[in-house]
Amino acid sequence: MTYRLVSASGEVTFELRPGAPHVLGRALSSDLPVLDPTVSRRHAELTVESGGITLRDLGSSNGTFVNGNRITSARVVAGDRLIFGKVLFELRELSPVLIDDGTAESLRRAARAGTTIVRQIPVPDADQALESALRASGVQKAVDETAAILPQAERDRLRLTLLLEISKALTRATDVDQMLEKLTQFSFRLMGIDRVTILLCQDDSDLEARISRQRDGAPSSRPVSLRLARTAIEKKVAILSDDLAVTSSDKGEPRSGGGTGQDARTPTGATSHSAACAPMVAGEGRVLGVLYVDCATNNYRISEEDLDFLVAFAGIAAVAVDNVRFGERIRHEANVRGNFERFFAPALAARIAAAPSAVSLGGERRAVAVLFSDIREFTELAAHLPPDETARLLTEYFTEMVDCVFRHGGTLDKFIGDAVMAQWGAPISEPDDADRALDAALDMMTAVARLNARWRGEGRPEIQVGIGVSYGDAFAGYLGSERRLEYTIIGDTVNTANRLCAIALGGEILVTEPLGRALTRPHELMECDPLPLRGRMEPVRVFRATA
């Protein structure tokens, strides 16, 4: 048996069929959504059974009634009058003749196939679903221009219900511009205003007019009162004003926002017959901006009730904008971390992602510690190995070397053949960058010894590695062509480390005098004879590091 639940106005109907219980509630996700503030989110449950329906209250705040009597559980039949909160429905029996032959035949075919199709209806997208729910519940009649004038208490009740549904609809926006468009559309639906302007606070404490729309959807270049908006922000108060004149004395025009089509130059001498604004206050008292509405004609005056409502709407808007910005920041940081973690230690990549300004596109001069490691006689070694074995050896070697660099907070700059270049100090520096670089070099030698021991047991060739480490100023930034850029460092400090690596013997770590002076912790350094380096007029003081 199939039943139909019909509202007192006849505008809302639900079909009830045998099977799983139907949950009636205020939530849009309910089986039977009834968007009324007197209805709980999960208000009641109706189960169709042989000869009637079992109705059970789900602990609702305002109760469930059958023919005027409040119930917790009851058996109801066609003709009974059911009240949920303050919303009246009548239960009717749905006659089988109301099902057309085509539908009946479809059901019979499905039954023969082992599946029963109870009902098929088109599924709208989220925005259409919200619109349908608002229309069906009668909420939208509170703000429709074509609707009859309702008592203020009824308008307030319906507006509050609409606010609840709007707050859920705004959570579907994926970027700030889309969010602001939704805010302006909802503002026009809630009040009879002529214009909505949303100003957002910038990092430099300036205000940016991100969007300004007229009721017909066209961009607006009419001025807003910056004094009114700034007072709302500074004092965190909502303001209602009548006959507000905006003149040239209202200095400090907001910057024009992108995508609104409005003129950044604001005309002067304009008047709003009625205006109101409310600050958009997010968590911890942070003011994100101002929701500003006004009317240029006498057709509608913003009331004190409207102002109360605007405060609530601005609060919802602040939370929504804050959530969207947080989501955008998380996605951006994840993308940045994904790019940088290939070259930077994970902890350093996270710091760079959290502070994008740490990496300057134009480059900068920084004090860095630079390390080069290189396999001795690798050309001869590779000549005697199959290509796949050479690749396998390098992969295992590079994996160990990169782990050593990252373990000591360094940045992998690049691989050059069988050489590894790493650096400490760019884009983020630490007081002990020199110590970290030297510790990584010592760690590399230990890792090479472990590799050789394993390879020796597998009958594979062993390797010897030389390392050079220097410290000093270098240029750090993005270099390359228009097609490919990479973050790297260049300068004499880099060249010196490379040349020390080239002359270091297998198993030897050579460091420069500036690196020794930059160390903050004790290290075993043994001075070598000064070494002549290409590009230097005088031999360079060099030290050998030992564990």
VEXVOKE-190362 format. One record per residue (C-alpha): x, y negated, z; residue in three letters; chain. Coordinates in steps of 0.001 Angstrom, whole numbers. Each point is the difference from the previous one (the first is absolute). Layout:
REM residues N
PT        xx        yy        zz   rest   kette
PT         X         Y         Z    ALA       A
...
REM end
This chain:
REM residues 547
PT        xx        yy        zz   rest   kette
PT         0         0         0    MET       A
PT      1209     -3503      -876    THR       A
PT      -890     -3151      1932    TYR       A
PT       365     -3706      -617    ARG       A
PT       818     -2641      2633    LEU       A
PT     -1574     -3338     -1044    VAL       A
PT       592     -3366      1713    SER       A
PT     -2912     -2202      1050    ALA       A
PT       711     -2387     -2888    SER       A
PT       328      2859     -2459    GLY       A
PT      3368     -1338     -1197    GLU       A
PT      2099      2740      1610    VAL       A
PT      -653      3696      -635    THR       A
PT      2006      3123       762    PHE       A
PT      -698      3540     -1193    GLU       A
PT       509      2725      2596    LEU       A
PT       612      3535     -1246    ARG       A
PT       769      3283      1729    PRO       A
PT      3641       659       724    GLY       A
PT      2558     -1916      2055    ALA       A
PT     -1296     -2526      2576    PRO       A
PT      -440     -3606     -1216    HIS       A
PT      1648     -2631      2226    VAL       A
PT     -1761     -3373        57    LEU       A
PT      2067     -3006      1118    GLY       A
PT      1268     -3482      -681    ARG       A
PT      3275      1179     -1587    ALA       A
PT       121        -9     -3800    LEU       A
PT      1515      3482       201    SER       A
PT     -3160      1350      1670    SER       A
PT     -2207      2436     -1912    ASP       A
PT     -2879     -2450       549    LEU       A
PT      1502     -3521       345    PRO       A
PT     -2275     -2532      1723    VAL       A
PT      1832     -3333       247    LEU       A
PT     -1699     -1549      2991    ASP       A
PT      1764     -1207      3194    PRO       A
PT     -2523      1858      2194    THR       A
PT      1028      3295     -1620    VAL       A
PT      3113      1734      1375    SER       A
PT      2789      1168     -2305    ARG       A
PT     -1083      3617       661    ARG       A
PT     -3567      -441      1157    HIS       A
PT     -1962      3193      -650    ALA       A
PT        99      3339     -1782    GLU       A
PT     -2800      1515     -2095    LEU       A
PT       -17      3692      -982    THR       A
PT     -2600      1323     -2433    VAL       A
PT     -1403      3360      1124    GLU       A
PT     -2990      2164      -808    SER       A
PT     -3181     -1951       698    GLY       A
PT      1613     -3270      1067    GLY       A
PT      3117     -1882      1056    ILE       A
PT      1997       105      3213    THR       A
PT       941     -3552      1032    LEU       A
PT      2779      -480      2540    ARG       A
PT      1267     -3297      1463    ASP       A
PT      3834      -227         3    LEU       A
PT       329     -2189      3075    GLY       A
PT     -1064     -3207     -1752    SER       A
PT       -17     -3307      1875    SER       A
PT     -3562     -1039      -914    ASN       A
PT     -1674      3407      -150    GLY       A
PT     -1965      2165     -2415    THR       A
PT     -3824        15       140    PHE       A
PT     -2684      2312     -1436    VAL       A
PT     -3497     -1499      -169    ASN       A
PT       982     -2532      2679    GLY       A
PT      1630      2468      2432    ASN       A
PT      3757       -13       604    ARG       A
PT      1537      3422      -557    ILE       A
PT      3327      1779       297    THR       A
PT     -1177      2904     -2169    SER       A
PT     -3346       651     -1650    ALA       A
PT     -1796      1872     -2765    ARG       A
PT     -1442     -2396     -2615    VAL       A
PT     -2323       600     -2934    VAL       A
PT     -1320     -1963     -2966    ALA       A
PT     -1953     -3074      1120    GLY       A
PT      2060      -632      3141    ASP       A
PT      1335     -3524       536    ARG       A
PT      3692       -49       921    LEU       A
PT      1787     -3035      1460    ILE       A
PT      3793      -228       130    PHE       A
PT       968     -2992      2157    GLY       A
PT     -2556     -2455     -1382    LYS       A
PT      -218      1386     -3538    VAL       A
PT     -3269      1818      -820    LEU       A
PT      -250      2917     -2432    PHE       A
PT     -2821      2358      -954    GLU       A
PT       659      3682      -749    LEU       A
PT     -1719      1235     -3144    ARG       A
PT       -98      3405     -1645    GLU       A
PT      1390        22     -3538    LEU       A
PT     -2241      1956     -2321    SER       A
PT      1673      2438     -2419    PRO       A
PT     -1970     -1564     -2873    VAL       A
PT      2126     -3134       381    LEU       A
PT      2957      1965     -1365    ILE       A
PT       -69      -136     -3809    ASP       A
PT       204      3193     -2028    ASP       A
PT      3528      -774     -1189    GLY       A
PT      1235      -374      3561    THR       A
PT     -1820      3142      1116    ALA       A
PT      1488      1976     -2863    GLU       A
PT      3471     -1329       855    SER       A
PT      -487      1171      3584    LEU       A
PT     -1161      3413     -1183    ARG       A
PT      3021       383     -2309    ARG       A
PT      2347     -1065      2801    ALA       A
PT     -1628      2478      2372    ALA       A
PT       493      2815     -2505    ARG       A
PT      3678     -1021      -203    ALA       A
PT       286       304      3778    GLY       A
PT       118     -3760       715    THR       A
PT     -2861     -2265      1048    THR       A
PT       210     -3592     -1175    ILE       A
PT     -2192     -1981      2353    VAL       A
PT       311     -3440     -1607    ARG       A
PT      2158     -1808     -2536    GLN       A
PT       509     -3767       172    ILE       A
PT      2682     -2263     -1532    PRO       A
PT      2710     -1012      2488    VAL       A
PT       803     -3740       -61    PRO       A
PT      3370     -1474       836    ASP       A
PT       637     -1447      3472    ALA       A
PT     -1182     -3528      -813    ASP       A
PT     -3171      1237     -1689    GLN       A
PT      -698      2262      2966    ALA       A
PT       280     -2973      2357    LEU       A
PT     -2347     -2051     -2189    GLU       A
PT     -2568      2794      -160    SER       A
PT       143       561      3747    ALA       A
PT      -428     -3703       717    LEU       A
PT     -2981      -251     -2342    ARG       A
PT     -1619      3172      1306    ALA       A
PT       333     -1037      3645    SER       A
PT     -1499     -3440      -571    GLY       A
PT      3135     -1724      1257    VAL       A
PT       657     -1915     -3190    GLN       A
PT     -3365     -1742       105    LYS       A
PT      1449     -2128      2827    ALA       A
PT      2297     -1792     -2406    VAL       A
PT     -1610       360     -3426    ASP       A
PT      -828     -3361     -1497    GLU       A
PT     -3220      1406     -1464    THR       A
PT     -1243      1483      3300    ALA       A
PT     -2633     -1622      2170    ALA       A
PT      1214     -1994      2996    ILE       A
PT       396      2325      2968    LEU       A
PT       -88      -883      3698    PRO       A
PT      3462      -916      1326    GLN       A
PT        56      2976      2386    ALA       A
PT      -648      2372     -2898    GLU       A
PT      2675     -1689     -2159    ARG       A
PT      2530       302      2847    ASP       A
PT      -826      3663       562    ARG       A
PT       370       816     -3674    LEU       A
PT      3172     -2057      -318    ARG       A
PT      1627      1933      2830    LEU       A
PT      -835      3231     -1766    THR       A
PT      1455     -1394     -3206    LEU       A
PT      3161     -1001      1880    LEU       A
PT       459      3577      1143    LEU       A
PT      -259      1338     -3530    GLU       A
PT      2251     -2753     -1403    ILE       A
PT      2733       802      2520    SER       A
PT        38      3557     -1329    LYS       A
PT      -131     -1123     -3634    ALA       A
PT      3012     -2295       464    LEU       A
PT      2146      2927      1110    THR       A
PT      -145      1308     -3574    ARG       A
PT      1946     -2962     -1416    ALA       A
PT      3570       887      -964    THR       A
PT      1604     -3423      -411    ASP       A
PT      -449     -3494      1427    VAL       A
PT     -1384     -1586     -3194    ASP       A
PT     -2661      2683      -303    GLN       A
PT      -783      -502      3685    MET       A
PT      -456     -3759      -414    LEU       A
PT     -2319       481     -2966    GLU       A
PT     -2181      2275      2126    LYS       A
PT         6     -2516      2854    LEU       A
PT     -1254     -2790     -2244    THR       A
PT     -2726      2196     -1501    GLN       A
PT     -1241      1086      3422    PHE       A
PT        87     -3590      1307    SER       A
PT     -2403     -1113     -2729    PHE       A
PT     -2288      2914       828    ARG       A
PT       -70      -936      3680    LEU       A
PT      -603     -3754      -263    MET       A
PT     -1557     -2468     -2422    GLY       A
PT      3296     -1870      -439    ILE       A
PT      1349     -1544     -3213    ASP       A
PT      3674       885       357    ARG       A
PT      2426      2291      1819    VAL       A
PT      3692      -803       421    THR       A
PT      2510      2282      1699    ILE       A
PT      3284     -1544      1115    LEU       A
PT      2803      2280      1192    LEU       A
PT      2905      -996      2232    CYS       A
PT      3468       273     -1501    GLN       A
PT      3317       700      1722    ASP       A
PT       885     -3694      -194    ASP       A
PT     -3183      -878      1965    SER       A
PT     -1549     -1451     -3172    ASP       A
PT     -3491       898     -1185    LEU       A
PT      -594      1597     -3385    GLU       A
PT     -3448      -155     -1601    ALA       A
PT       -18      3576     -1281    ARG       A
PT     -3536      -132     -1344    ILE       A
PT     -2793     -2575      -386    SER       A
PT     -3252      1020     -1671    ARG       A
PT     -3356     -1602      -738    GLN       A
PT     -3190      1988       371    ARG       A
PT      -104       714     -3748    ASP       A
PT      3476      1569       249    GLY       A
PT      1850     -2856     -1685    ALA       A
PT      3253     -1315      1572    PRO       A
PT      -382     -3199      2008    SER       A
PT      2405     -2942       170    SER       A
PT     -2077     -1990      2471    ARG       A
PT      2065      -990      3039    PRO       A
PT      -201      1548      3430    VAL       A
PT       746     -1816      3227    SER       A
PT      3515       989       975    LEU       A
PT      -473     -1729      3355    ARG       A
PT     -3001      2192       711    LEU       A
PT      1847      3160     -1042    ALA       A
PT      3153      -820      1976    ARG       A
PT     -2016      -866      3095    THR       A
PT     -1700      3390      -250    ALA       A
PT      3413      1686      -198    ILE       A
PT      1766     -1990      2721    GLU       A
PT     -2833       221      2534    LYS       A
PT     -1367      3361     -1206    LYS       A
PT     -3520     -1389      -155    VAL       A
PT     -2794       153     -2559    ALA       A
PT     -1251     -3404     -1181    ILE       A
PT     -3307     -1177     -1465    LEU       A
PT      -173     -3423     -1652    SER       A
PT     -2688     -2065     -1761    ASP       A
PT       578     -2642     -2703    ASP       A
PT      3740       704       -50    LEU       A
PT      1942     -2384     -2235    ALA       A
PT      3308      1224     -1443    VAL       A
PT      2109     -2978     -1063    THR       A
PT      3595      -831      -783    SER       A
PT       624      -371      3737    SER       A
PT      -481      3742       336    ASP       A
PT      3643       611      -880    LYS       A
PT      1847      3214      -567    GLY       A
PT     -1736      1789     -2840    GLU       A
PT       132      3796       201    PRO       A
PT      2033      1764     -2643    ARG       A
PT     -2081      1440     -2813    SER       A
PT      -306      3729       206    GLY       A
PT       760      2331     -2879    GLY       A
PT     -2784      1400     -2094    GLY       A
PT     -2737     -2451      1078    THR       A
PT       205     -2298     -3004    GLY       A
PT      -377     -3045      2217    GLN       A
PT      1884     -3239      -418    ASP       A
PT      2791      -491      2526    ALA       A
PT      -744     -3735       -51    ARG       A
PT     -2903      -664      2349    THR       A
PT     -2341     -2879      -845    PRO       A
PT      -800     -2549      2668    THR       A
PT     -3115     -1765      1134    GLY       A
PT     -2158      3181        32    ALA       A
PT     -2687       685      2581    THR       A
PT     -1491      3222      1360    SER       A
PT     -3455      -378      1499    HIS       A
PT       729      3015      2166    SER       A
PT      3243      1879       682    ALA       A
PT      1303      2611      2409    ALA       A
PT      3221      1889       497    CYS       A
PT      1206      2753      2278    ALA       A
PT      3553      1226       595    PRO       A
PT       837      3540     -1056    MET       A
PT      1603      1270      3224    VAL       A
PT      1644      3430      -124    ALA       A
PT      1624      2031      2761    GLY       A
PT      2145     -1679      2648    GLU       A
PT     -1624     -3348      -790    GLY       A
PT      1668      -325     -3418    ARG       A
PT     -1903     -2410     -2265    VAL       A
PT       103      1230     -3601    LEU       A
PT     -1976     -2840     -1521    GLY       A
PT     -3367     -1754      -145    VAL       A
PT     -3362       972     -1479    LEU       A
PT     -1494     -3294     -1218    TYR       A
PT     -3568      -400     -1342    VAL       A
PT     -1917     -3112      -986    ASP       A
PT     -2946     -1473     -1903    CYS       A
PT       139     -3062     -2240    ALA       A
PT     -3800      -354      -249    THR       A
PT     -2865      -369      2429    ASN       A
PT     -1531      3303     -1084    ASN       A
PT      1545      1859      2939    TYR       A
PT      1543     -1101      3276    ARG       A
PT      2284      2314      1899    ILE       A
PT     -1544       655      3404    SER       A
PT      1500       804      3374    GLU       A
PT     -1280      3556      -484    GLU       A
PT      1937       102     -3284    ASP       A
PT      3111     -1142      1855    LEU       A
PT      -330      2805      2546    ASP       A
PT      -337      2410     -2862    PHE       A
PT      2991     -1529     -1820    LEU       A
PT      2158       587      3092    VAL       A
PT      -893      3701       -16    ALA       A
PT       556       241     -3762    PHE       A
PT      3397     -1756       244    ALA       A
PT      1036      2485      2691    GLY       A
PT      -890      2939     -2222    ILE       A
PT      1800     -1680     -2907    ALA       A
PT      3149      -482      2104    ALA       A
PT       136      3666       947    VAL       A
PT      -623      1041     -3603    ALA       A
PT      2703     -2302     -1425    VAL       A
PT      2440      1067      2703    ASP       A
PT      -618      3670      -788    ASN       A
PT       467      -534     -3741    VAL       A
PT      3240     -1912       565    ARG       A
PT      1221      2720      2340    PHE       A
PT      -762      2630     -2622    GLY       A
PT      1805     -2016     -2685    GLU       A
PT      3014      -413      2276    ARG       A
PT       119      3718       764    ILE       A
PT      -174       872     -3713    ARG       A
PT      2706     -2558      -824    HIS       A
PT      2308      1225      2753    GLU       A
PT      -521      3612     -1066    ALA       A
PT       936      -920     -3559    ASN       A
PT      3066     -1962      1119    VAL       A
PT      1096      2778      2331    ARG       A
PT      -454      2545     -2782    GLY       A
PT      2365     -2025     -2195    ASN       A
PT      2598      -890      2618    PHE       A
PT       182      3360      1781    GLU       A
PT      1873      1364     -3011    ARG       A
PT      2931     -2270       890    PHE       A
PT      -504     -1161      3588    PHE       A
PT      -192      1952      3226    ALA       A
PT     -3702       586       885    PRO       A
PT       144     -2278      3055    ALA       A
PT      1611     -2775     -2072    LEU       A
PT     -2514       496     -2821    ALA       A
PT     -2819      -437      2529    ALA       A
PT      1528     -3271      1234    ARG       A
PT       339     -1298     -3562    ILE       A
PT     -3614       937      -765    ALA       A
PT     -1192     -1850      3109    ALA       A
PT      2041     -3102      -935    ALA       A
PT        -8      -370     -3820    PRO       A
PT      2007     -3231       261    SER       A
PT      2942      2102      1194    ALA       A
PT       788       763     -3650    VAL       A
PT       569     -3209     -1940    SER       A
PT      -592       220     -3743    LEU       A
PT      2613     -2674      -635    GLY       A
PT      2689      1718      2066    GLY       A
PT      2153     -1351      2809    GLU       A
PT      3488       111      1509    ARG       A
PT       277      2473      2868    ARG       A
PT      2648      1612      2187    ALA       A
PT        -5      3717      -791    VAL       A
PT      1898      3200       697    ALA       A
PT       555      1993     -3213    VAL       A
PT       848      3710      -286    LEU       A
PT      1133      1989     -3032    PHE       A
PT       525      3775        83    SER       A
PT      1347      2020     -2914    ASP       A
PT       861      3660      -641    ILE       A
PT      3703       477      -748    ARG       A
PT       868      1666     -3343    GLU       A
PT     -3679       463      -808    PHE       A
PT       560      -212     -3783    THR       A
PT      2296      3021        54    GLU       A
PT     -2381      1846      2345    LEU       A
PT     -3012      -608     -2256    ALA       A
PT      1943      1192     -3048    ALA       A
PT       199      3492      1502    HIS       A
PT     -3635       210      1150    LEU       A
PT     -3165       662     -2019    PRO       A
PT     -2190     -3125      -297    PRO       A
PT     -2738      1430      2226    ASP       A
PT      2528       841      2720    GLU       A
PT      1467     -3505      -228    THR       A
PT     -3475     -1494       404    ALA       A
PT      -713      2279      2946    ARG       A
PT      3267      -976      1714    LEU       A
PT      -649     -3732      -476    LEU       A
PT     -3599       313      1230    THR       A
PT      1080      1695      3223    GLU       A
PT      2858     -2464       463    TYR       A
PT     -2115     -3115      -641    PHE       A
PT     -2742      1280      2342    THR       A
PT      2490       228      2869    GLU       A
PT      1595     -3380      -780    MET       A
PT     -3337     -1843      -220    VAL       A
PT     -1129      1559      3282    ASP       A
PT      3181     -1337      1632    CYS       A
PT      -663     -3502     -1378    VAL       A
PT     -3623       -40      1134    PHE       A
PT       826      1538      3366    ARG       A
PT      2119     -3070       751    HIS       A
PT     -2514     -2537     -1348    GLY       A
PT      1737      -694     -3306    GLY       A
PT     -1271      -745     -3497    THR       A
PT       743      2291     -2934    LEU       A
PT      1018     -2388     -2755    ASP       A
PT       638      2461     -2808    LYS       A
PT      1673      3176     -1258    PHE       A
PT      2865      -533     -2447    ILE       A
PT       891      3345     -1492    GLY       A
PT      1133      2022      3007    ASP       A
PT       462     -3141      2141    ALA       A
PT     -2377     -1393      2604    VAL       A
PT      -307     -3735       713    MET       A
PT     -1726     -1086      3220    ALA       A
PT      -182     -3227      1943    GLN       A
PT     -1091     -1448      3331    TRP       A
PT     -1172     -3609       427    GLY       A
PT     -2388      -633     -2922    ALA       A
PT     -2819      -756       -85    PRO       A
PT      -183       326      3800    ILE       A
PT      3108      -177      2160    SER       A
PT       891      1302      3441    GLU       A
PT      2791     -1165      2362    PRO       A
PT      1733      3402      -282    ASP       A
PT      -132       454     -3787    ASP       A
PT      3777       620      -132    ALA       A
PT      -253      2695      2692    ASP       A
PT     -2878      1674     -1820    ARG       A
PT      1940       109     -3259    ALA       A
PT      3066      1537      1641    LEU       A
PT     -2124      2506      1955    ASP       A
PT     -1673      1034     -3263    ALA       A
PT      3418       525     -1636    ALA       A
PT      1104      2257      2861    LEU       A
PT     -3328      1832      -165    ASP       A
PT       520       543     -3740    MET       A
PT      3343      1691       597    MET       A
PT     -1619      2331      2536    THR       A
PT     -2799       783     -2468    ALA       A
PT      2541       786     -2753    VAL       A
PT      1783      2412      2371    ALA       A
PT     -3338      1777       658    ARG       A
PT      -721       223     -3732    LEU       A
PT      3445      1424      -723    ASN       A
PT      -413      2636      2723    ALA       A
PT     -3316      1118     -1485    ARG       A
PT      1240       -76     -3575    TRP       A
PT      3116      1944       996    ARG       A
PT     -2211      2779      1348    GLY       A
PT     -1986         8     -3250    GLU       A
PT      3136       173     -2139    GLY       A
PT      -528     -3490     -1420    ARG       A
PT      2680     -2676      -478    PRO       A
PT       740     -2488      2779    GLU       A
PT       355     -3785      -366    ILE       A
PT      2031     -2809      1535    GLN       A
PT     -1406     -3505       434    VAL       A
PT      1672     -3387       378    GLY       A
PT     -1830     -2972      1572    ILE       A
PT       638     -3751       -18    GLY       A
PT     -1793     -2489      2275    VAL       A
PT       227     -3812       -27    SER       A
PT     -1778     -2928      1645    TYR       A
PT      -623     -3573     -1179    GLY       A
PT     -2306     -2280     -1960    ASP       A
PT     -1824      1195     -3109    ALA       A
PT     -2875     -1089     -2211    PHE       A
PT     -3128      2076       690    ALA       A
PT     -3046       -84     -2248    GLY       A
PT     -1717      1362     -3092    TYR       A
PT      2230       454     -3043    LEU       A
PT      -636      1494     -3411    GLY       A
PT     -2007      -766     -3096    SER       A
PT     -3608      -952      -612    GLU       A
PT      -744      3704      -512    ARG       A
PT      1720      1291      3116    ARG       A
PT       993     -1666      3263    LEU       A
PT      1652      1531      3046    GLU       A
PT       909     -1347      3412    TYR       A
PT      3797        94       434    THR       A
PT      3046     -1910      1266    ILE       A
PT      2998     -1352     -1922    ILE       A
PT      3195     -1809       916    GLY       A
PT      3610       508      1101    ASP       A
PT     -1079      1911      3117    THR       A
PT     -1623      2615     -2233    VAL       A
PT      3017       177     -2316    ASN       A
PT      2376       454      2942    THR       A
PT     -1972      2927      1429    ALA       A
PT       -52      1630     -3432    ASN       A
PT      3775      -369      -440    ARG       A
PT       729      1364      3482    LEU       A
PT     -2181      3004      -815    CYS       A
PT      1953       553     -3229    ALA       A
PT      3381       223      1780    ILE       A
PT     -1179      1896      3099    ALA       A
PT      1212      3591       200    LEU       A
PT     -2397      2908       443    GLY       A
PT     -1369       -95      3547    GLY       A
PT      1256     -3579       562    GLU       A
PT     -2034     -3092      1033    ILE       A
PT      1644     -3359      -756    LEU       A
PT     -1445     -3225      1422    VAL       A
PT       915     -3670      -349    THR       A
PT      1255     -2326      2718    GLU       A
PT     -3252     -2116       -72    PRO       A
PT     -2026      3141       712    LEU       A
PT      2248       820      2956    GLY       A
PT      -564     -3509      1406    ARG       A
PT     -3784       312      -464    ALA       A
PT      -245      3193      2074    LEU       A
PT     -1925      -388      3269    THR       A
PT       839      3435      1407    ARG       A
PT      3400      1758       472    PRO       A
PT      1138      2073     -3000    HIS       A
PT      3243      1815      -701    GLU       A
PT      1783     -1982     -2726    LEU       A
PT      3570       620     -1132    MET       A
PT      1698     -2743     -2029    GLU       A
PT      1514      1109     -3302    CYS       A
PT      2592     -1688     -2123    ASP       A
PT     -1465     -3005     -1829    PRO       A
PT     -1438      1094     -3336    LEU       A
PT        95     -1938     -3253    PRO       A
PT     -3487      -281     -1463    LEU       A
PT      -888     -1090     -3506    ARG       A
PT     -1074     -3645        -6    GLY       A
PT      1904      -873      3214    ARG       A
PT      3224     -2016         6    MET       A
PT      1174      1463      3312    GLU       A
PT      -222      3554      1373    PRO       A
PT     -3053       560      2178    VAL       A
PT        97      1165      3613    ARG       A
PT     -1715      3369       117    VAL       A
PT      -910      2329      2872    PHE       A
PT      -713      3722        65    ARG       A
PT     -3024      1067      2083    ALA       A
PT        50      3241      1923    THR       A
PT     -2651      1790      1995    ALA       A
REM end
